[in-house]
Amino acid sequence: MKKLLTGNEAIARGAYEAGIRYASAYPGTPSTEILENVATYKDNILAEWAPNEKVALESAIGASIAGARSLASMKHVGVNVAADALFTFAYTGVNGGMVLITADEPGQHSSQNEQDNRNYAKFAKIPMLEPSDSQESKDMVKTAIEISEEYDTPVLFRMTTRACHSKGIVECNDRQDVEIKDYEKNINKYMTVPAIARKLRVKVEKRMEKLLNFSNTTELNYFEWNDTKIGVIASGTAFRFAKEVFGDSVSYLKLGFTNPLPTEKIKEFGNKVDKIYIIEENDPYIEEQVKILGFDCYGKNLFPAYGEMTPDVIRKAVYGETKETLEYDKEKVVGRPPTLCAGCPHRGFFHQLGKRKNVMIAGDIGCYTLGFADPYNAMDFNICMGASISAGHGAQQVFNMKKTPDKRVVSVMGDSTFFHTGINSLIDVTYNKSNTVTVILDNRITGMTGHQENPGTGYTLQGMETPELDIEAFVKAAGIKNIVKIDPNDITAVKNALDWALSLDEASVIITRWPCVLKKFSKQDKEEFEDAFQSKYEVDDDTCIGCRACVRTGCPAISFDKKAKKSTIDLNQCVGCSVCSQVCPVKAIGKVEA
Ligand SMILES: Cc1ncc(C[n+]2csc(CCOP(=O)(O)OP(=O)(O)O)c2C)c(N)n1
């Protein structure tokens, strides 16, 4: 049976066919749809969202030790969060096969950094597979699980955005039904106290030697012989990009198994071709090995070490030219930077926070990161998920040290981010007697990555009802005494909450609670927000004085007619959050009459 699948859908199909029984992940572009698709195989695979990547990997590790084939998936930066577990699991090895999927982001389309996670395979000393298209994405999951069980090791499976999101025709097979293995207690394998771990450390080196032999013999690493003047060595989508540019005019060493790299195959290739191009995205991972083997090659001296290695990037580097594209009138194309949606509950809050002077605003990652942009300008920095509260705490301690008590830090964070790694940071705030203001922007969903359930929403990934964890209870348990819960669309409530929090010389938490406008309400939310969004708002032209206070809320439903000097609201976009009507100084914005 053939299907048209994205790489992420293909991985899910591969997990099904490979007899995987348990899968866990935390969402993050470009990996999110992997688990969303695995979750559709409800009869065969238990698929779960974990609160963060470390928990996801650890859960998959537990499932493997208990005997099931398992999978964890995450975006590249998620592996940083999970790395602690990964490095030691590399020592113990598996019972049921286990594959860790890392979805890297050359080009940083939706990420705060660009890191080459191939280095993790080398660093943790585990085998790595790199599919280049959807068919390989599906097939290699099975191969990864087989390698994992045969060599007793977790396997890193490296995807990139193009491999995750582009579609290809995939030949699908039946599921291989694999019994869950028996679990037997085995201290010498799984108890990584130093005396045992030292022995496991040696085992890891021996395993790498065997894997080197595998790398040199497996068909996952293959030659494509054409003219031998130029030889290209490439892995992942970079191989597809190279083929698009060079076609059959050069020879290739295509690498699908990339840790350890196949030294013998590289030597054979290097000795047969006149000139070697290493085409790889980001770090000189293959290039360094080729150079160690004594071959001169063109790598990062010719191709960039950052961004995507698209066909045009390769063409430009090799031939000094790019392919012609359609000409169009660039004046007519309007720039559309990302913006908070009309009716986004983060708007009212940032509209007010941006007005505060003498505050440092510690940001975090989510839709609310857009609070940094015009017209709010309400964020000073963001680092990684969970960092706003802890980095904010560190900054506040320094302001306090400098005896500038008026300089205050406000840390902002979404609900999913709070469950991800925010809780630990809040514990740090109380434990170390900080006086930061923390704002948890609870929009009842993991918004930025496309509405994934989280521990606060009352549902699991596979649609089961589950207890909705109470953010306020966590905040109290973390020792915070000053807590207020507000509707972020109520401008006065936001203003009062900020005044109150900034007047205290102790830590405080403001929880804003209002659902993301794009969210399909869950049962609980329907009851709580039943009356929300009942009416839309319009501008009365006669009363409007053209002051643009409503425009400065940054709502994309509002536009300003420069000639008439009046604002207008696009009723197709307006969802009735009412923020604009509250900021209008002359009450020109009112509910649309039914
Ligand atoms: C370690 C890590 N994992 C995942 C992501 C991807 N990611 C960015 S923001 C976000 C979720 C934000 O949800 P929430 O905190 O609820 O804020 P919202 O977008 O709903 O405002 C995720 C999963 C990331 N950047 N870093």
The ligand as an SDF file (V2000), in Angstrom:
LIG
                    3D

 26 27  0  0  0  0  0  0  0  0999 V2000
   12.9070   22.7750   25.1650 C   0  0  0  0  0  0  0  0  0  0  0  0
   11.8400   23.2430   24.2280 C   0  0  0  0  0  0  0  0  0  0  0  0
   10.8170   22.4230   23.9420 N   0  0  0  0  0  0  0  0  0  0  0  0
    9.8440   22.8170   23.0980 C   0  0  0  0  0  0  0  0  0  0  0  0
    9.8870   24.0540   22.5190 C   0  0  0  0  0  0  0  0  0  0  0  0
    8.8100   24.4600   21.5490 C   0  0  0  0  0  0  0  0  0  0  0  0
    7.8590   25.3790   22.1840 N   0  0  0  0  0  0  0  0  0  0  0  0
    8.0300   26.6860   22.1330 C   0  0  0  0  0  0  0  0  0  0  0  0
    6.8640   27.4860   22.9700 S   0  0  0  0  0  0  0  0  0  0  0  0
    6.0620   26.0980   23.3750 C   0  0  0  0  0  0  0  0  0  0  0  0
    4.7890   26.0410   24.1510 C   0  0  0  0  0  0  0  0  0  0  0  0
    4.3040   27.2750   24.6870 C   0  0  0  0  0  0  0  0  0  0  0  0
    3.0780   27.0400   25.3060 O   0  0  0  0  0  0  0  0  0  0  0  0
    2.6000   27.9370   26.4860 P   0  0  0  0  0  0  0  0  0  0  0  0
    3.6720   28.1100   27.4860 O   0  0  0  0  0  0  0  0  0  0  0  0
    1.3230   27.3990   27.0070 O   0  0  0  0  0  0  0  0  0  0  0  0
    2.3770   29.3610   25.7930 O   0  0  0  0  0  0  0  0  0  0  0  0
    1.3760   29.7860   24.5900 P   0  0  0  0  0  0  0  0  0  0  0  0
    2.1020   29.5510   23.3150 O   0  0  0  0  0  0  0  0  0  0  0  0
    0.1400   28.9710   24.7210 O   0  0  0  0  0  0  0  0  0  0  0  0
    1.1380   31.2380   24.8170 O   0  0  0  0  0  0  0  0  0  0  0  0
    6.7320   25.0200   22.8830 C   0  0  0  0  0  0  0  0  0  0  0  0
    6.2730   23.6620   23.0510 C   0  0  0  0  0  0  0  0  0  0  0  0
   11.0010   24.8710   22.8180 C   0  0  0  0  0  0  0  0  0  0  0  0
   11.1600   26.0790   22.2740 N   0  0  0  0  0  0  0  0  0  0  0  0
   11.9360   24.4460   23.6790 N   0  0  0  0  0  0  0  0  0  0  0  0
  1  2  1  0
  2  3  1  0
  2 26  2  0
  3  4  2  0
  4  5  1  0
  5  6  1  0
  5 24  2  0
  6  7  1  0
  7  8  2  0
  7 22  1  0
  8  9  1  0
  9 10  1  0
 10 11  1  0
 10 22  2  0
 11 12  1  0
 12 13  1  0
 13 14  1  0
 14 15  2  0
 14 16  1  0
 14 17  1  0
 17 18  1  0
 18 19  2  0
 18 20  1  0
 18 21  1  0
 22 23  1  0
 24 25  1  0
 24 26  1  0
M  CHG  1   7   1
M  END
$$$$
